[in-house]
């Protein structure tokens, strides 16, 4: 398989995402700089990592969503290719229109950096098939704008279509309906605020992120 981790100016979780991809999916996973106008041939999975792209200028993810590489990522997603957006990557996906809704300031307007508990709401996706139904995970967050919101019709559609993949058990940021992660209508694009790439090893507190990458491996191995 071929995994690309996109780097924007201000990305600071790109090395973590690359490590997780190389550990679980593709030893040759590699970085792609945001000014590239195309993805490497044969790319199977694109990871948009966390961080503070462009220093969160205007809105988190707003400038990065207009980087040259995003045209190729949109085309990749439209072809059914897999895209994983983590934290700032989730913000980029909403700004680019690849996922609905938006991420606003945390409820108490503080930056949050701590482990949180999530529930797997839908384990019938390419990103979650290795998890058990309703499994509880401990995965860290690190964000100032993680408060997911959307209009009432969009939230109802996400609920009805099973597109809410992860839900907070103790909502840290005020996200509507405790939403921590959602998938696209086709199920090939996932955005989530918690950092699975930081939950790879017991020595660092949790291995609960590994199964997300293992789930992807099950569908990407050729």
N, C-alpha and C positions, 0 to 999 in steps of 0.2 A: 504494500500500500504506500501511499505518498501523502505525508502530512505537512502542511505549511502553517507556520505561526507568523502572523502579521505583526510587524513592528511599526508603531507610530512614534513620533517625538513625544516623550513623556510616558511611554509604556514602562512599567516597572515590575510586571509579573510575567514578562515574556520568557525569561530564563526558566522560571518555575513551570510554565506551560510547556516549554520545549522539553524539560526534564521528564515531565509526566508523560508526554507523547512518546519520547524515546524509550522510557521505561516500560510502557504498556502496549504501544502500538507499532512504532516504526523507529528503529535505531538510527535511521538516516533522516528523521524529521528535521526540518530546517527553517530558518528565518526567511521571510520575504519582506523587504522594505516597502513602505506604503506608497512610494512614488512609482513603483513598477506598474505598468499598465496591463499586465497579464499574470496569471498564475502559471507555475511550471506545468508542463504537459503531464497529464495523468494524475493531477492532484485529486485525492479522494476526500480529504477532510481539511477544512480551514479553521484555525483557531484564532479568534480575536481575544487577546489577553487583557487582563486588568491593568490598571494604572491611571494616569492622568493625561491622556492624549491632548496635546496642545495646551497643557495646563488647565484643562476644563474651561478654556476660553469660550465665551458666549453661553454655552450649555455643555454639560458633560457629553462628549461624543459628537457634538454638532459639527465641528470642523473635520474630525477624522472621517465622518460619514461621507465627506465630499472629497476624500483623497482619491488619487487616480486608481489605486488598486480596487476600490469598492465597486467599480463597474464590472470588473472581472469576477468579484465575489458574488455580485447579484446574478450574473449570468450562470455562475457555478451552481448557485442555489436554485435557479430556475430550471436547470437541467436535472435537478434532483440530488446534486452534490450536498454533502453534509457540511454544516457550519456550526461551530460552538463558540458562543460569545459569553465570556466570563466577566462579571462586574462592569468595568468600562466597556468591555466588548458587548455586553448586553445593551448598554446605553447607545453604543454605535449602531447596533442592529435596529433599535427603535427609531433612531434619528434617520437611518437609511431607508426606513419603510419595510425592512425585512421581517419585522415583528411589530404587532400593534402596541399601542399605549406609549407611555413615557415614564421616565424615572425622575422624581423630584427630590427636593431636600428631605432628609430624614425628619421624622415627626418632631423631634426635640432639637433639630438644627445643630447636631453635633456629629463629628466624624466618629464612626464606630469601627472598632477593630477588636474582635473577640470571637471565640467559638460560639456557634449557635446550633440549635437542633432543628432538623427538617424532617418532614414526613414525605415519603415517596407516594405521590398521589396517583401516578400512572406509570406502571412498570411495563407497559406494552409499547414502548418506543425504542428506537435504535439506541437511545442514550441511557436507558434505564432497565433493559431486559434482565440484567444480572442481579438486580435488586428484588427483594421480596415485596409483595403488596403491603403498603402501609409501613414499610420498614422505616425506623427512625435512624437518622444519620447525624453525626456531629461534624460540621464543616465550618471553617472560619469565614467571617465576613471582614471587609475592610473598605468602607465607603462612606461618603457624606451625602450622596444622592442616590439612595436605593429604594426610595418610596414609590413603588409601582402603582400607577393609576391609569385608568382608561374610562371611556364613557360607559354608561350602564349597559348599552346594547353589546359592546365589545366584551365586557366582563361576562355577561350572560352567555355569549357565544363560546368564550373560552371554557366556561364551566360545562356547558352542554356538550361540547365536542371533546372533552377530556384533555384539553390542551394545557391545563395547569399541571405541571409535572412535579414540582416541589412546592411545599407549603411550610411556612414557619410554624413551629409549635409555640414559640413565645416571640411574637412579632416584634423585631427590634427597631423597625424604621417606620411603621405606620402603613405599610403596603396594603392596598385594598384586598380583602379576602385572604390575607396572610400570604399573598403570592410571592414566592421566591424564585420561580423559574417557569417559563412557558415554552411551548414549541409552536412552530409555524403550522399552517393548515395541512401541509403535506407531511409534516413530522420530521423534516430533514434539517431544520434550523432550530437550535436551542439557545435561549438566553437565560442566564441565571446570575443572581448577584453573589451568592456564596462562592468560595474558591475551592473547587474539588482538587485542583492541582496542588493545593497546600495541605491536602489530607491524603498523602501518599504513603506515609511511613509512620508506624507506631511510635518511633522515637520522637517524632515531632507532634504527637498527640492524637492522631487519628489516621486510619487507613481507609476511611469511608468513601473517599473520592476515587479509589482504584476501580470500583465496579462500574463507574460511568465510562471509563476508558475501556474496560473489559467488554462492556456492552457494545461499544463501537467496534471493537475488534471482531466481534462475532458477525457483524454485517460487512466489514471492510476487507477482511482477509479473502484473498482471491485464490 
